[in-house]
Each structure stands twice: as C-alpha cells, then as structure tokens.
C-alpha cells in the first residue's frame, strides 16, 4: 500500500474564505474516483490536509476560493467587479449605483454622505463624466470608494472613486462597438448614441482610440410660487407670483480620444492621452409664463444657443520604480471656449425684445508628483501638486437695465503633502497625513477696476485614520479636514435675467468653506455600517435678497455666517443567494442649520428659520443572474422629505427601473440590454425655500420616463508573435486565465 500526503500551510490570514481541496484519482481499473476534503479557513491558517490513495496515483489538485465581493481597507471600500453580477450591469454609470457606498441621483452619482466624488480610471483622473456612460461594466476589475481622501488628494475633494479595468492580454487588434437608443415616452424624443473603441497592442506598446456620437433631448416643467413681503411707505406689501416654466434642451455632439501606453520594462511605464469634445448643437427653448398681483401677466420666451469653438484635454503620465522608491507623475492640460446667445422675447405686460450675450474661455495646467518609499512597518508618501487656472468671462444685455460684465480670474494652487501608513499588526493599521496648500486668487474687473480683488490663503489640512479587524468585523475610524472653493461661475458678478421679478448673480468676494469630519465605518460579512458627523464653516449657498423697491428679487451666492452641522448614517447589505444578488442601502442625513432673515411682519423685523428635519433614502437594487446568460434587474430608489442645508424637500421621490439583458457568443461578446426607467414618473423632488420675507416653492416634473435598448459587440483578436511552443503550455494558459 502506498501513501501520498499533501500539506498546505497558509502564510497569511485568510478571511471569510473556504478552500475546496479536491484530489482526482485514477485507479488501476482506469476509472475516475473523487475524494473531497472541505476546510473552513476563517481563522489564521489551514492545517495539514492528507489524502490517502490505495494503489492510486494523484493526477490533479484543484484549489477553489470564494472571496467576499467588498472589503473594508482603511478609509475605503474595495468592491470586486470581475466575476460578479455587477460585471453585467451595462454601463459603468449603471454599475456604480449598485456599488456599496454609492447612490444615483438622476444621472449623477454620489458617495453616500459625501456628495459628488472625483474619479480615477487606472490612476488617470477622469475629467469627462460621460466617460462613465461609455465605459462598460464588463471591462472593470474593481472599484475602490474612498470616503476620507488622504493628504495626497486636493483639499476640495470630498470623496474619491478609483476604477481599475481588466488588463487585456495578448497582441493584435481589437475593438468593441456599442449602439443604443433611448426613447422619451412623454414627449417622444429619440436619443441615439454609439461608441467605437479601438485598440492595438504590439510587444510592450499599446495604442487606443475612441469615437462617440451622441444626441440628447431633455424636457422639464417647473411651477414656481413666490411670496415676497416688503415695506412700502409704512405698509407691508405682499407680492405674489406664480410661474410656469417649460424648458426643452437639445444637444448633439461628437467626442473622440487617442493615446498610447508604453511598458518599458517591469519598473517603468509611460503614456499619453488626448481628448476632444465637440458639441456642435446645443440650444435651450424656454417659455416662462407668470402671473402676479402687481402687473398681472408676465409672458416671455427665451431661445438660447451655446457655441463651443474648442474643448481639448490632455494627460501624460509616468509610473516607475527606482530601487524601493515608487514614482507617480501626472501632467494635465485643459483649454475650452464657450459663448451663449440668449434672445428674450417679452410678450406681456408690454412687447419688447432683449439680447443677452455671454462668453467665457478657460485654461488649466496641472501637475502631480507622488513618491512612495517603504519605511519601518509601512510606507512613507510625499509629493507635490500644482495647478494654474485662468478664466475670462463677460456678458451684456440690451433693452434691460442690467450692467455689463467683463472680468478675468486667475487662480494658482501649490500644495505639498506628506503621509505615513503603518501596519502595526495586532494594533491595526494607522494612516496619518498633512497637506499644505497655498492658493492665490486674482479677480480683475475689466470695466470697474475698484471691484478687482487679489488675495491669497495658506492652509493646512490634516487627516488621520485607524483601522482594525475584530474577528470577522472590519472597522475604521477617521478624521479629516477639507475645504469647498466656489466654482468660477459663482465668482462671477454677472447678473442673469430669469423673469421680470427674478434675477440671479454670483459673488466675486465669496470665501472658501471649511469642513471637519469624524467618521466610523464597520463591515461584517456582507453588511456595512457608515456614520459621519461634519461641521462646516462659511458654507456656500444661494439666498434671496431685495434687488430694488419694486419687488424684484436677486438670488445671490453667499457664505452662511453660522456653522452648519450634519450627521449621516447608512447601512448597506450586498449578499449573494444563488442566482439572486441584492444590493440594498438604507440611511439618513440630518442638518442643524439656523438662519436669520429680514421680515417686516415681525415686531423686531427679523425672523429665525431652522432647517433640522432629517431626510431618508432607500436604494433597493435586485439582480437575478439566470442560465444561458440571461439577467433581470428590478431597481428602486426612494428619497423622503426633509431639509438639506437651507432648502426644504417637500415631496418624496420614487424611482423604479427594470432591465432585461441577454448575451451570446464566447465570453458574452454580444449583449443586448433593454430597460425602462422612472416607471412611476416620480423621480424628481419638490423644493421650497423659507427665507423670512421671501418664500418660494418649486414643483418639478422632469421627463425621465424612458425605454432604452443597447447592443454591444466585442472583438479582441489576441495573437502572440512569440514562435516558441514551450512545455506545459496548456497549464500556463490555465494559470493565466485564472488571474
């Protein structure tokens, strides 16, 4: 009798994983027999496993592992996409809405409790959000959601989503083609789009290119009720205004990019990417019908046409290793120009015609260098980031008493940062960092020099996180300090005409807002709990104020005087039960904000308004992965009433979405996906603003009720130029296909 033993020793702790060690034996009779041993590997190591064969010879040993789809790592959640139902979600935009820690708000994505993140795709910062619509979920390896970005990220970044794609193997030419069409069911708009991705690989050089055509039509209906109280010769005057706005936007464009990646050797790689966005058709057709108790009816029609002479973006990178030092360098450039011609035809109360014209041009240079070096029990990271932006803008209006505007803004940001991450074994993992930023701001009013502003700020932004595993529970505690800088349109003093009693304006004197946050993250198997508390100073928002004594209101960007606090909490569940893979998230957010406004109806002439009602949300995504590459999806999103900063959400929004998908050919190369969205036609919420002397309520009915059909075909011929046949080629291919 012959004994054969096999010993497997786990060198690292394996969490939530089961090993299936299967010995496939061939006896003297030539018939196959199987003996299996299941070993639970939830602890520190796997004990010895022995199989005994009587007159048998071991032919094959297979080790299979099922890892959790999402794991908590420090202040981020890493979700595996490849090999899961998330890989069959259509576009990356649709896929990310199901990733733990994220939610969809219409066509926008947010990190829960953090707002809109910035995205990185294979380490490259994504500048065009439509890239998420063009990129397919089948191409994604993993997604990392960073809820508390460290010192190596800009202090304005609230959250980061890092997307890693599957590395394509082999050489030769490949492409994938996607064609889809969306039919708006209420107004009948048909919006086709198509994307062609090309790639060619030879040795260590990889070329790629993309062409994308799109057309989009969007229709919205707003009903706005405004009530304004003013003092008029010792009496209180109440101006009531009801408005109905019909807004139809139509756009058409062609985007394309090209670039290369060069893998010099295992230690050095570089590449470049050039992108162009041509929006050759963009116009807005808006009708505003108002009725007020002063002049009766106010009826106007606005026809706006936007022009984009050019819009270019470029990125180049180098990634290398010299000894133990890792080097990551990125350089970005952006240049764009835009102009708007808006013709306003006023029919009532008296016929008149106004022309409002605006123009803007922007240019940005940015560079970022990050150095990593192993030190003691972790990694020391240091680097620098610089950006230099310039924007020119101007506007003028005929036949209406609004001042013209012509201004120039220059902003430079020079930052240095240092961070250290250490694995202290039983004490957990610690990450601490400090970022210094010098921001120079130069606003030049080319018409009124006295309005010009020049200022600079020097700020430090610390962050700290500690993470540790307690049995099967992963935990993380983090503190971070961030800032919010107003966008360039908010720094523009240009006044925009809305209607006879409503104007809108930015403020070149806006200050930066600062935020401090403490958060806790915990994960057990497929359950995740996140809680965060934030204090925000100089919060930026829009408030109304009287423009003149006739009751015209000016909606102006401003900083809030008092700090605003908010608490966020959400619980996510992402199990897999056979063919069923739900992704559920429930949570809420509560603000503490008190503001004081003028109000002639009170004895003091002031009124205090509080915004403290919590808002709750429910993301209920359900995916069924059936045989023969069929997939069914039923997704629901609910957001309740509540207060957000200084706005009141006055209605509950419901979004219901169904999908059917079928794939054919090897590796699901051909896929057809059909969907219907906003089935209940209640995906938009109503908003109100209570500002003492001014109260406004907006009811929105957006046209998101659509059916869509998309077809994707992938062809990727991978032919190796290597002529050697080698030995054990079949086993090598099996190993590579398992990576």
ABEGO torsion letter per residue (X at the ends): XBBBBBBBBBABBBBGBBBBBBBBBBBAAGBBBBBBBBBBAABABBBBBBBBBBGBBBABBBBBBBBBABBBBEABBBBBABGBAAAAAEBAAAAAAABBGBBBBEABBBBBGAEBBBBBBGGBBBABAAAAAABBAAABABBBBBABBBAABBAABABBBBBBBBBBBEBEBBBBBBBBBBBBAAAGBBBBBBBBBBBBBBEABBBBBBBBBBBBBBBBBBBBBBBBBBBBGGBBBBBBBBBBBBBBBBBBBBBBBBBBBBBABAABBBBBBBBBBBBABBBBBBBBBBBBAAAEBBBBBBBBBBBBABBBBBBBBBBBBBEABBBBBBBBBBBBBBBBBBBBBBAOABBBBBBBBBBBBBBBBBBBBBBBBBBEABBBBBEBBBBBBBBBBBBBBBGBBBBBBBBBBBBBBBBBBBBBBBBAEAAEBBBBBBBBBBBBBBBBBAABAAABBBBBBBBBBBBBBBBBBBEABBBBBBBBBBBBBBBAAAABABBBBABAABBBBBBAABBBBBBBBBBBBBBBEABBBBBBBBBBBGBBBBBBBBABAAGBBBBBBBBBABBBBBBBBBBBBBBBBEABBBBBBBBBBBBBBBBBBBBAABAAGBBBBBBABBBBBBBBBBBBBBBGGBBBBBBBBBBBBEBBEABBBABBBBBBBBBBBBBBEBGGABBBBBBBBGAAGAABBBBBBBAGABBBBBBBBBBABBBBBBBBBBBBBBBBABABAEBGAAAAAAAAAAX
